[in-house]
Amino acid sequence: MTNPRHSALPLPALSRWQPLRLGLIELFHYDSEEFWFRDGHLLLRGNNGTGKSKVLSLTLPFLFDAQLKPSRIEPDGDAGKKMAWNLLLGRHDRRMGYAWVEFGRIGEDGQPRYLTLGCGLSAAAARPQVDSWFFVLEEQRIGQDLWLMSPSKVVLTRERLREALQERAGQVFDTATAYRRAVDERLFHLGPARYAALMDTLIQLRQPQLSKKPDEGNLSNALTEALPPMPADLLTDVADALNQLEEYRRELEEYEAGEPVQPALPALCRHAGQAPGAQPTQCADRLRQCQPRAQ
């Protein structure tokens, strides 16, 4: 849903982060456009070729991933769709623009909290490289406290943005690595490895017609890498249990071989689910039943 600039901005309703708005400035065929979420959902309707997919490819998950490779930005992974074309469109000599997304939540004090993630892009026809910079804005809001484009349609440069954010709760990042770390610290708390795995998973899942040509191997690996690491105390418990099962197996083999294991028999019987007073043959039968499961 697109809203006029003079409308009241959307407000968060939950205690967890939800997307409120996303915007494009001087990117693709958009001069300055906002798209508003409702209850964390966004519906884009339009004929083929009107730019629905382009809105998402230039915002999410790009503003989390912060990589300009076509394989990461374009849903179909087409290497021929360079970021420079999204700016120049084959007819501009030079162009600069922004993509941004705003999140909101209700704080513990009942007051709204806001977080905006954004990327500035600059391209020129004379060079293939696209310049990029990233920013994070906290509490204040684009279109209310900060404007990325002036009324005369002049886009804020990197230097002017840095100056503007110095007066606000914001920061400009010149590298994607530092920006991703800042996003993770504010939204996910995953750490570098798990955050990278989450981005790979999002890239996999947003492929067009995923169900018709799934790559089960890559998808399985991405989901596996996105899992949280196993707690150390749980690994210790599992290792102790395996060692104990091995000890039980060894003692059972000694018993079957006729070697004396009478001191350990009560513990083995308890493990096998037999009463302490059970006959040795009954314990042995029960332990034989347990052996395949132990192995």
PAZAPA-4460 file (N, C-alpha, C; in steps of 0.05 Angstrom, whole numbers, plus 32768, in hexadecimal, padded with zeros to 4 digits):
% residues 295
    n_x    n_y    n_z   ca_x   ca_y   ca_z    c_x    c_y    c_z   seq   type   mol
   8011   7FE8   8000   8000   8000   8000   8012   8019   8000     1      M     A
   800D   802C   7FEE   801C   8044   7FED   800B   805A   7FF9     2      T     A
   8019   806B   8009   800A   8080   8017   8016   809B   8011     3      N     A
   8005   80B0   8011   800F   80CB   800D   8022   80D4   8023     4      P     A
   8034   80E6   801C   8048   80EE   802F   803C   80FD   8047     5      R     A
   8025   810A   8043   8019   8119   8059   8009   8108   806C     6      H     A
   8005   80EE   8066   7FF5   80DD   8077   8005   80D8   8091     7      S     A
   7FF6   80D2   80A7   8002   80CB   80C0   8011   80B0   80BC     8      A     A
   8029   80AF   80C7   803A   8097   80C3   802E   807F   80D3     9      L     A
   8032   8067   80CA   8028   804F   80D8   8036   804C   80F3    10      P     A
   8028   8040   8106   8032   803C   8121   8034   801E   8127    11      L     A
   8048   8016   8137   804A   7FFA   813F   8035   7FF2   8153    12      P     A
   802E   7FD8   8153   8019   7FCF   8165   8022   7FB7   8176    13      A     A
   803A   7FAC   8171   8044   7F95   8180   805E   7F9B   818E    14      L     A
   8065   7F89   81A1   807E   7F8D   81B0   8096   7F82   81A1    15      S     A
   8092   7F75   818A   80A8   7F6B   817A   80AA   7F7C   8161    16      R     A
   80C1   7F7B   8154   80C5   7F8B   813C   80B4   7F81   8126    17      W     A
   80A7   7F94   8118   8098   7F8F   8100   809E   7FA4   80EB    18      Q     A
   809E   7F9C   80D1   80A2   7FB1   80BD   808A   7FC4   80BB    19      P     A
   8090   7FDD   80B9   807B   7FF2   80B7   807A   7FFE   809B    20      L     A
   8091   8004   8090   8092   8011   8076   80AC   8009   8067    21      R     A
   80AC   800A   804D   80C4   8009   803E   80C2   801E   8027    22      L     A
   80D9   8027   801E   80D9   803C   800A   80EF   803B   7FF6    23      G     A
   80EA   8046   7FDF   80FE   8048   7FCA   8100   8065   7FC1    24      L     A
   8118   806F   7FBE   811D   808A   7FB5   8130   8089   7F9D    25      I     A
   8128   8092   7F86   8138   8093   7F6E   8144   8078   7F68    26      E     A
   8134   8063   7F6A   813C   8049   7F62   8128   803D   7F4F    27      L     A
   8132   802F   7F3B   8120   8024   7F26   8110   803A   7F1A    28      F     A
   80F5   8037   7F18   80E5   804C   7F0C   80D7   805D   7F22    29      H     A
   80E1   805A   7F3B   80D5   8069   7F51   80E5   8082   7F57    30      Y     A
   80D8   8098   7F5A   80E6   80B0   7F63   80E6   80B1   7F82    31      D     A
   80CF   80AF   7F8F   80CD   80AD   7FAC   80B3   80A0   7FB3    32      S     A
   80B5   8087   7FBC   809D   8077   7FC1   809F   8069   7FDB    33      E     A
   8089   8067   7FEA   8087   8058   8003   8072   8042   8000    34      E     A
   8077   802C   800D   8064   8016   800E   8061   800F   802C    35      F     A
   8048   800F   8035   8042   800B   8051   8038   7FEF   8056    36      W     A
   8042   7FE4   806C   8039   7FC9   8075   8020   7FCC   8087    37      F     A
   8011   7FB7   8089   7FFB   7FB6   809B   7FFD   7F9C   80AB    38      R     A
   7FFF   7F9E   80C5   8003   7F87   80D6   801B   7F76   80CD    39      D     A
   802F   7F83   80C4   8047   7F75   80BB   8046   7F69   809F    40      G     A
   8030   7F6E   8090   802C   7F63   8076   802B   7F79   8061    41      H     A
   8035   7F72   8049   8035   7F85   8033   8029   7F77   801A    42      L     A
   8016   7F84   800E   8009   7F79   7FF6   800F   7F8C   7FDE    43      L     A
   801C   7F81   7FCA   8022   7F90   7FB1   8012   7F85   7F9A    44      L     A
   8002   7F95   7F8E   7FF1   7F8D   7F77   7FF8   7F9D   7F5F    45      R     A
   7FF7   7F91   7F48   7FFD   7F9F   7F2F   8002   7F8C   7F18    46      G     A
   8001   7F97   7F00   8006   7F86   7EE9   8023   7F7E   7EE7    47      N     A
   8029   7F6A   7ED7   8044   7F61   7ED3   8055   7F78   7EC8    48      N     A
   806D   7F7B   7ED3   807F   7F8F   7EC9   807C   7FAA   7ED7    49      G     A
   806A   7FAC   7EEB   8066   7FC6   7EF8   807A   7FCA   7F0F    50      T     A
   808A   7FB6   7F16   809F   7FBA   7F2A   8099   7FAF   7F45    51      G     A
   8086   7F9C   7F48   8080   7F90   7F62   8099   7F81   7F6C    52      K     A
   80A4   7F70   7F5C   80BB   7F61   7F64   80D3   7F73   7F69    53      S     A
   80D6   7F88   7F5A   80EC   7F9A   7F5D   80EB   7FA9   7F78    54      K     A
   80D3   7FAF   7F82   80D1   7FBC   7F9C   80DD   7FAA   7FB1    55      V     A
   80D7   7F91   7FB1   80E1   7F7E   7FC5   80FF   7F78   7FC1    56      L     A
   8108   7F75   7FA8   8124   7F6E   7FA4   8136   7F85   7FAC    57      S     A
   812D   7F9E   7FAC   813D   7FB4   7FB4   813A   7FBB   7FD2    58      L     A
   812A   7FAC   7FE0   8126   7FB2   7FFD   812B   7F9A   800E    59      T     A
   811C   7F85   800B   811F   7F6D   801C   8122   7F54   800B    60      L     A
   8136   7F44   8012   8148   7F45   8029   8161   7F56   8025    61      P     A
   8162   7F65   800F   817B   7F75   8009   8184   7F86   8020    62      F     A
   8171   7F93   802E   8179   7FA5   8044   8181   7F96   805D    63      L     A
   817E   7F7C   805E   818A   7F6B   8072   81A5   7F60   8069    64      F     A
   81A6   7F58   804F   81BD   7F4B   8044   81D4   7F5E   803D    65      D     A
   81CD   7F75   8032   81E0   7F8A   802B   81F5   7F81   8016    66      A     A
   81ED   7F6F   8004   81FF   7F67   7FEF   81F2   7F6F   7FD4    67      Q     A
   8203   7F7A   7FC2   81F9   7F85   7FA9   81FA   7F71   7F92    68      L     A
   8202   7F59   7F97   8204   7F45   7F82   81E8   7F3F   7F77    69      K     A
   81E5   7F3D   7F5C   81CB   7F36   7F51   81C0   7F1C   7F5C    70      P     A
   81D2   7F09   7F61   81C9   7EEF   7F6B   81BC   7EF1   7F87    71      S     A
   81C2   7F07   7F95   81B7   7F0B   7FB0   819F   7F1E   7FAF    72      R     A
   819D   7F2F   7F9B   8188   7F43   7F9A   8170   7F3A   7F89    73      I     A
   8176   7F30   7F71   8160   7F28   7F5F   8154   7F0D   7F67    74      E     A
   813A   7F0B   7F68   812E   7EF1   7F70   8136   7EDA   7F5E    75      P     A
   813A   7EDF   7F44   8142   7ECA   7F32   8160   7EC6   7F30    76      D     A
   816F   7ED8   7F3F   818C   7ED5   7F3F   819A   7EDB   7F25    77      G     A
   818D   7EEA   7F13   8198   7EF0   7EF8   81B0   7F02   7EFB    78      D     A
   81C8   7EF8   7EF3   81E0   7F08   7EF6   81E1   7F20   7EE4    79      A     A
   81D0   7F21   7ED0   81D0   7F37   7EBE   81C1   7F50   7EC8    80      G     A
   81B2   7F4D   7EDE   81A3   7F63   7EE9   81B4   7F71   7EFE    81      K     A
   81C4   7F83   7EF5   81D7   7F92   7F06   81C8   7FA7   7F16    82      K     A
   81D2   7FAE   7F2E   81C6   7FC3   7F3E   81C8   7FDE   7F30    83      M     A
   81DD   7FE2   7F20   81DF   7FFB   7F12   81C7   8001   7F00    84      A     A
   81BC   7FEC   7EF4   81A5   7FF0   7EE2   818D   7FFA   7EF2    85      W     A
   818A   7FF2   7F0B   8173   7FFB   7F1C   8175   8019   7F21    86      N     A
   818D   8024   7F1E   8190   8041   7F21   818F   8050   7F06    87      L     A
   819F   8046   7EF3   81A2   8055   7EDA   818D   804F   7EC5    88      L     A
   8182   8037   7EC5   816C   802F   7EB3   8173   8032   7E96    89      L     A
   818D   8034   7E90   8196   8037   7E74   8192   8053   7E69    90      G     A
   8189   8066   7E7A   8185   8081   7E6F   8190   8097   7E80    91      R     A
   8199   8091   7E99   81A5   80A5   7EAA   81C3   80A4   7EA9    92      H     A
   81D0   80BB   7EAA   81EE   80BB   7EAB   81F7   80B7   7EC8    93      D     A
   81E8   80C1   7EDB   81EF   80BE   7EF7   81D5   80BF   7F07    94      R     A
   81D4   80AE   7F1C   81BC   80AE   7F2C   81C3   80A3   7F48    95      R     A
   81B6   80AF   7F5C   81BA   80A6   7F78   819F   80A2   7F84    96      M     A
   819C   808D   7F94   8183   8086   7FA1   8186   8078   7FBB    97      G     A
   816E   8072   7FC7   816E   8064   7FE1   8158   804F   7FE1    98      Y     A
   815D   803A   7FF1   8149   8027   7FF9   8149   8025   8017    99      A     A
   8132   8023   8023   8130   8022   8040   8118   8013   804A   100      W     A
   8119   8009   8062   8103   7FFB   806E   8102   8003   808C   101      V     A
   80EA   8007   8096   80E6   8010   80B2   80D8   7FFA   80C1   102      E     A
   80E2   7FF5   80DA   80D6   7FE2   80EC   80CC   7FF1   8105   103      F     A
   80B8   7FE6   8112   80AF   7FF3   812B   80A5   7FDE   813F   104      G     A
   80A5   7FE5   8158   809B   7FD4   816D   8094   7FE6   8185   105      R     A
   8085   7FDA   8198   807E   7FE8   81B1   8092   7FE1   81C6   106      I     A
   809F   7FF5   81D2   80B3   7FF0   81E7   80A6   7FE8   8201   107      G     A
   80B7   7FE0   8215   80AD   7FD8   822F   809E   7FEF   823D   108      E     A
   80A5   8007   8236   8098   801E   8242   807E   8026   8234   109      D     A
   8076   8016   8220   805E   801C   8211   8061   8030   81FA   110      G     A
   807A   803A   81F7   807F   804E   81E2   8089   8040   81C8   111      Q     A
   8082   804B   81B1   808B   803E   8198   80A9   8041   8194   112      P     A
   80B5   802D   8188   80D2   802D   8181   80D4   8029   8163   113      R     A
   80E7   8036   8157   80EA   8034   813A   8107   802E   8132   114      Y     A
   810A   8020   811C   8124   8019   8112   8122   8019   80F3   115      L     A
   8133   8028   80E6   8133   802A   80C9   814E   8020   80BF   116      T     A
   814D   800E   80AB   8165   8005   809D   8164   800F   8081   117      L     A
   817B   8018   8077   817B   8024   805C   8196   8021   804E   118      G     A
   8195   8024   8034   81AC   8022   8023   81AB   8039   800E   119      C     A
   81C2   8047   800C   81C5   805B   7FF7   81D5   804F   7FE0   120      G     A
   81CD   8056   7FC7   81DA   804B   7FAF   81E0   8061   7F9C   121      L     A
   81F7   8060   7F8F   81FE   8074   7F7B   820C   8066   7F64   122      S     A
   8203   806C   7F4B   820F   8060   7F33   8213   8076   7F1E   123      A     A
   8227   8071   7F0C   822C   8082   7EF6   8231   8071   7EDD   124      A     A
   8228   807B   7EC6   822A   806B   7EAE   8247   8067   7EA6   125      A     A
   8259   8078   7EAF   8275   8076   7EA7   8285   8061   7EB6   126      A     A
   8279   8055   7ECB   8287   8041   7EDA   8273   802B   7EE3   127      R     A
   827D   8012   7EE3   826A   7FFC   7EE9   8264   7FF9   7F07   128      P     A
   8276   8003   7F18   8273   7FFE   7F35   825D   8010   7F40   129      Q     A
   824D   8005   7F52   8238   8014   7F61   8242   8019   7F7D   130      V     A
   8242   8032   7F85   8249   803A   7FA0   8232   8035   7FB2   131      D     A
   8237   802A   7FCA   8222   8025   7FDD   822A   802D   7FF9   132      S     A
   8218   8035   8009   821B   803A   8025   8201   8033   8034   133      W     A
   8203   802E   804D   81EC   8024   805C   81E8   8035   8075   134      F     A
   81D0   8035   807F   81CB   8045   8097   81B6   8037   80A9   135      F     A
   81B7   803E   80C2   81A4   8035   80D6   819A   804E   80E4   136      V     A
   8180   8051   80E7   8173   8068   80F4   8161   805D   810A   137      L     A
   8165   8066   8123   8156   805C   8139   8144   8073   8145   138      E     A
   812C   806B   814B   8118   807C   8158   810C   8091   8145   139      E     A
   811C   80A0   8137   8111   80B4   8124   8109   80A6   810A   140      Q     A
   80FA   80B5   80F9   80ED   80A9   80E3   80F1   80B9   80C9   141      R     A
   80F4   80A9   80B3   80F6   80B6   8099   80DB   80C2   8092   142      I     A
   80DB   80DA   8086   80C3   80E8   807F   80B7   80F8   8096   143      G     A
   80C3   80F6   80AD   80BA   8105   80C4   80D1   8114   80D2   144      Q     A
   80E7   8106   80D6   80FF   8112   80E3   8116   8113   80CF   145      D     A
   8116   8103   80BB   812C   8102   80A7   8121   80FE   808B   146      L     A
   812B   810E   8078   8122   810C   805D   813A   8105   804B   147      W     A
   8137   80F0   803B   814D   80E7   8029   814C   80F6   800F   148      L     A
   8137   8104   800A   8134   8114   7FF1   8128   812F   7FF9   149      M     A
   8133   8145   7FEE   8129   815F   7FF4   8110   8165   7FE4   150      S     A
   8100   8179   7FEB   80E9   8180   7FDB   80EF   8186   7FBE   151      P     A
   8108   818E   7FB8   8110   8194   7F9D   811B   817B   7F8F   152      S     A
   8116   8163   7F9A   811E   8149   7F8F   813C   8145   7F8E   153      K     A
   814B   8150   7FA1   8167   814B   7FA4   816C   8136   7FB9   154      V     A
   8179   8120   7FB1   817E   810A   7FC2   8195   8110   7FD5   155      V     A
   8193   8107   7FEE   81A8   810B   8002   81C1   80FB   7FFA   156      L     A
   81D8   8108   7FFA   81F1   80FA   7FF5   81FA   80EB   800E   157      T     A
   820E   80DA   800B   8218   80CB   8022   8222   80DE   8038   158      R     A
   8231   80F3   8030   823B   8105   8043   8225   8115   8051   159      E     A
   8211   811D   8042   81FB   812C   804F   81EB   811A   8061   160      R     A
   81E8   8101   805A   81DA   80EE   806B   81EA   80E9   8085   161      L     A
   8204   80E7   8082   8214   80E3   809A   8211   80FA   80AD   162      R     A
   8211   8112   80A2   820E   812A   80B3   81F2   812B   80C0   163      E     A
   81DE   8123   80B1   81C3   8123   80BC   81C0   810F   80D2   164      A     A
   81CC   80F7   80CF   81C9   80E3   80E4   81DA   80E8   80FC   165      L     A
   81EF   80F9   80FA   81FE   8100   8111   81ED   8110   8125   166      Q     A
   81D9   811D   811C   81C7   812D   812D   81AF   811C   8137   167      E     A
   81AE   8103   812E   8198   80F1   8135   81A4   80D6   813F   168      R     A
   8192   80C4   8147   819B   80AA   8150   819E   8097   8138   169      A     A
   81B4   809D   8128   81B8   808D   8110   81D6   808B   810A   170      G     A
   81DC   807A   80F7   81F8   8076   80EF   81FA   806D   80D2   171      Q     A
   820F   8076   80C5   8214   806E   80A9   822B   8059   80AA   172      V     A
   8228   8044   809A   823C   802F   8098   8247   802E   807C   173      F     A
   8261   802F   8079   826E   802E   805F   8272   8011   8055   174      D     A
   8270   7FFE   8067   8274   7FE2   805F   825C   7FD1   8066   175      T     A
   8257   7FBD   8055   823F   7FAC   805A   8243   7F9B   8073   176      A     A
   825C   7F94   8079   8261   7F83   8090   8259   7F91   80AA   177      T     A
   8262   7FAA   80AD   825B   7FB9   80C5   823D   7FBE   80C7   178      A     A
   8230   7FC3   80B0   8213   7FC7   80AF   8204   7FAE   80B8   179      Y     A
   820C   7F97   80AD   81FE   7F7E   80B4   8201   7F79   80D2   180      R     A
   8218   7F7E   80DD   821C   7F7A   80FA   8209   7F8C   810A   181      R     A
   8206   7FA5   8101   81F4   7FB7   810F   81D7   7FAE   810D   182      A     A
   81CF   7FA4   80F6   81B4   7F9A   80F2   81AF   7F82   8104   183      V     A
   81C2   7F70   8105   81BF   7F58   8115   81BD   7F5F   8133   184      D     A
   81CD   7F72   813C   81CC   7F7A   8158   81B2   7F87   8160   185      E     A
   81A4   7F94   814D   818B   7FA1   8153   8172   7F90   814F   186      R     A
   8174   7F7C   813D   815C   7F6D   8136   815D   7F50   813D   187      L     A
   8174   7F43   8139   8174   7F25   8139   8185   7F19   814F   188      F     A
   819C   7F24   8156   81AE   7F1A   816A   81B6   7EFD   8164   189      H     A
   81BF   7EF9   814B   81C6   7EDE   8142   81E5   7ED9   8142   190      L     A
   81F4   7EEE   813E   8211   7EEA   813A   8216   7EE7   811C   191      G     A
   822F   7EEC   8114   8236   7EED   80F7   822F   7ED4   80E8   192      P     A
   8235   7EBC   80F3   8231   7EA3   80E4   8213   7E9D   80E0   193      A     A
   8204   7E9F   80F5   81E7   7E99   80F3   81D8   7EAF   80E3   194      R     A
   81E2   7EC8   80E5   81D5   7EDD   80D5   81DA   7ED8   80B7   195      Y     A
   81F2   7ED0   80B0   81F8   7ECA   8094   81E7   7EB2   808B   196      A     A
   81E3   7E9E   809C   81D2   7E87   8095   81B5   7E90   8091   197      A     A
   81AB   7EA2   80A2   8190   7EAD   809F   818D   7EBB   8084   198      L     A
   81A0   7ECB   807C   819F   7ED9   8062   819E   7EC5   804B   199      M     A
   81AF   7EB0   804D   81AF   7E9C   8038   8194   7E8E   8036   200      D     A
   8187   7E89   804D   816D   7E7D   804D   8158   7E8F   8040   201      T     A
   8158   7EA9   8047   8145   7EBB   803B   8149   7EBD   801C   202      L     A
   8162   7EBD   8013   8167   7EBE   7FF7   815C   7EA5   7FE9   203      I     A
   815F   7E8E   7FF6   8155   7E75   7FEB   8136   7E75   7FE9   204      Q     A
   812A   7E7E   7FFF   810D   7E7C   8001   80FE   7E90   7FEF   205      L     A
   810B   7EA6   7FE7   80FD   7EBA   7FD8   80FF   7EB5   7FB9   206      R     A
   810B   7E9F   7FB1   810D   7E98   7F95   80F2   7E95   7F89   207      Q     A
   80EE   7E9F   7F70   80D4   7E9C   7F63   80CE   7E7F   7F5D   208      P     A
   80B5   7E77   7F61   80AC   7E5C   7F5B   80BE   7E47   7F69   209      Q     A
   80C3   7E4C   7F82   80D5   7E3A   7F91   80CB   7E1D   7F91   210      L     A
   80B1   7E1A   7F94   80A6   7DFE   7F96   80A9   7DEF   7F7C   211      S     A
   80AC   7DFD   7F65   80AE   7DEF   7F4B   80CA   7DE5   7F45   212      K     A
   80DE   7DF2   7F4F   80FA   7DE9   7F4A   810A   7DED   7F64   213      K     A
   8103   7DDF   7F79   8112   7DE3   7F92   812E   7DD6   7F91   214      P     A
   8140   7DE2   7F9D   815B   7DD7   7FA1   815C   7DCD   7FBE   215      D     A
   8154   7DB3   7FC1   8152   7DA8   7FDC   816C   7DA9   7FEB   216      E     A
   8182   7DA4   7FDD   819C   7DA3   7FEB   81A4   7DBE   7FF6   217      G     A
   81A2   7DD3   7FE5   81AA   7DEE   7FEF   8197   7DF7   8004   218      N     A
   817C   7DF2   8000   8169   7DFB   8014   816D   7DED   802F   219      L     A
   8173   7DD3   802E   8178   7DC4   8047   8191   7DCE   8055   220      S     A
   81A6   7DD3   8045   81BE   7DDE   8051   81BA   7DF9   805E   221      N     A
   81AB   7E0A   8050   81A5   7E25   805A   8196   7E24   8074   222      A     A
   8181   7E13   8075   8171   7E10   808D   8182   7E04   80A4   223      L     A
   8193   7DF1   809E   81A4   7DE5   80B2   81B7   7DFA   80BE   224      T     A
   81C3   7E0A   80AC   81D6   7E1E   80B6   81C8   7E33   80C7   225      E     A
   81AE   7E38   80C2   819F   7E4C   80D0   8197   7E43   80EC   226      A     A
   819A   7E29   80F2   8193   7E1F   810C   81A6   7E2A   8122   227      L     A
   819C   7E2F   813A   81AE   7E38   814F   81C2   7E22   8157   228      P     A
   81DA   7E29   8160   81ED   7E15   8168   81E3   7E05   8180   229      P     A
   81EC   7DEC   8182   81E5   7DDA   8198   81F2   7DE4   81B2   230      M     A
   81E2   7DE7   81C7   81EE   7DF0   81E1   8203   7DDC   81EB   231      P     A
   8218   7DE7   81F7   822E   7DD6   8200   8226   7DC2   8215   232      A     A
   8214   7DCB   8228   820C   7DB9   823D   81FB   7DA1   8232   233      D     A
   81EB   7DA7   821C   81DC   7D91   8210   81EE   7D7D   8203   234      L     A
   8203   7D87   81F5   8216   7D75   81E9   8224   7D64   81FE   235      L     A
   822A   7D70   8215   8237   7D60   822A   8224   7D4A   8234   236      T     A
   820A   7D51   8238   81F7   7D3C   8241   81F5   7D25   822D   237      D     A
   81F4   7D2C   8213   81F2   7D17   81FE   820B   7D06   81FF   238      V     A
   8223   7D12   8201   823C   7D03   8202   823D   7CF0   821A   239      A     A
   8234   7CFA   8231   8233   7CE9   8249   8220   7CD2   8246   240      D     A
   8209   7CD7   8239   81F6   7CC2   8235   8201   7CAC   8222   241      A     A
   820F   7CB5   820D   821B   7CA1   81FB   8230   7C91   8208   242      L     A
   8240   7C9E   8219   8255   7C8F   8227   8249   7C7B   823A   243      N     A
   8233   7C83   8247   8226   7C71   825A   821A   7C59   824B   244      Q     A
   820E   7C5E   8234   8204   7C47   8224   821A   7C34   821B   245      L     A
   8231   7C3F   8214   8248   7C2E   820D   8251   7C1E   8225   246      E     A
   8250   7C29   823D   8258   7C1A   8255   8244   7C03   825A   247      E     A
   822A   7C0A   8256   8216   7BF5   825A   821A   7BDE   8246   248      Y     A
   8220   7BE5   822D   8224   7BD1   8218   823C   7BBF   821F   249      R     A
   8252   7BCB   8229   8269   7BBC   8230   8263   7BA8   8247   250      R     A
   8255   7BB2   825B   824F   7BA1   8272   823C   7B8A   826A   251      E     A
   8229   7B90   8257   8218   7B7B   824E   8228   7B65   823F   252      L     A
   823B   7B6E   822F   824B   7B5A   8220   825B   7B49   8234   253      E     A
   8265   7B55   8249   8274   7B46   825D   8262   7B32   826B   254      E     A
   8249   7B3A   8271   8237   7B28   827E   8230   7B10   826C   255      Y     A
   822B   7B16   8252   8224   7B00   8240   823C   7AEE   823C   256      E     A
   8254   7AF9   823F   826C   7AE8   823C   8272   7AD8   8256   257      A     A
   8262   7ADC   826B   8265   7ACD   8283   8277   7AD9   8297   258      G     A
   8282   7AF1   8292   8293   7AFF   82A4   8283   7B0B   82BB   259      E     A
   828D   7B0C   82D3   827E   7B16   82EA   8279   7B35   82E8   260      P     A
   8261   7B3C   82E7   8259   7B58   82E7   8244   7B5D   82FD   261      V     A
   8244   7B4B   8312   822F   7B4D   8326   822D   7B68   8333   262      Q     A
   8243   7B76   833A   8240   7B90   8346   8231   7BA4   8335   263      P     A
   8233   7BA1   831B   8226   7BB5   830A   820A   7BAC   8303   264      A     A
   8202   7B93   830B   81E8   7B89   8302   81D0   7B99   830C   265      L     A
   81CF   7BA2   8325   81B8   7BB2   832E   81B5   7BCB   831D   266      P     A
   81CA   7BD9   8316   81C8   7BF1   8306   81BE   7BEA   82EA   267      A     A
   81C8   7BD3   82DF   81BF   7BCB   82C4   81A2   7BC4   82C5   268      L     A
   8199   7BB7   82DA   817D   7BB0   82DC   816B   7BC8   82DE   269      C     A
   8175   7BDC   82EE   8165   7BF5   82EF   8163   7C02   82D4   270      R     A
   817A   7C03   82C5   817A   7C0E   82AB   8168   7BFF   8298   271      H     A
   8166   7BE4   829B   8155   7BD4   828A   8138   7BD5   8292   272      A     A
   8132   7BE2   82A8   8116   7BE4   82B0   810D   7BCD   82C1   273      G     A
   811F   7BBD   82CD   8118   7BA6   82DD   811C   7BAE   82FA   274      Q     A
   810D   7BA0   830B   8110   7BA4   8328   812B   7B9B   8331   275      A     A
   8136   7BA7   8347   8151   7B9F   8350   8153   7B82   8357   276      P     A
   813C   7B76   835F   813D   7B5A   8367   8139   7B46   8350   277      G     A
   8138   7B50   8338   8133   7B3E   8321   814A   7B2A   831D   278      A     A
   8143   7B14   8311   8157   7AFF   830C   816A   7B09   82F6   279      Q     A
   8184   7B01   82F7   8197   7B09   82E2   818E   7B03   82C6   280      P     A
   8181   7AEC   82C2   8178   7AE5   82A7   8163   7AF9   829D   281      T     A
   8152   7B02   82B0   813E   7B15   82A8   814B   7B30   82A0   282      Q     A
   815F   7B38   82B0   816D   7B51   82A9   817B   7B4E   828E   283      C     A
   8187   7B37   828A   8196   7B34   8271   8183   7B35   8259   284      A     A
   816C   7B27   825C   8158   7B28   8246   8150   7B45   8241   285      D     A
   814B   7B54   8256   8142   7B70   8253   8158   7B81   8246   286      R     A
   8171   7B7C   824E   8187   7B8C   8243   818B   7B85   8225   287      L     A
   8187   7B6B   821E   8189   7B65   8202   8175   7B74   81F1   288      R     A
   815D   7B78   81FC   8148   7B87   81EE   8150   7BA4   81EB   289      Q     A
   815F   7BAF   8200   8167   7BCB   81FF   817F   7BCF   81EC   290      C     A
   818F   7BBA   81E7   81A8   7BBD   81D9   81A5   7BCA   81BE   291      Q     A
   8192   7BC2   81AD   818F   7BCF   8192   818A   7BED   8195   292      P     A
   817A   7BF5   81A9   8174   7C11   81AC   818D   7C20   81B5   293      R     A
   819D   7C13   81C7   81B5   7C20   81D1   81C9   7C24   81BA   294      A     A
   81CB   7C10   81A8   81DD   7C12   8192   81D4   7C27   817E   295      Q     A
***
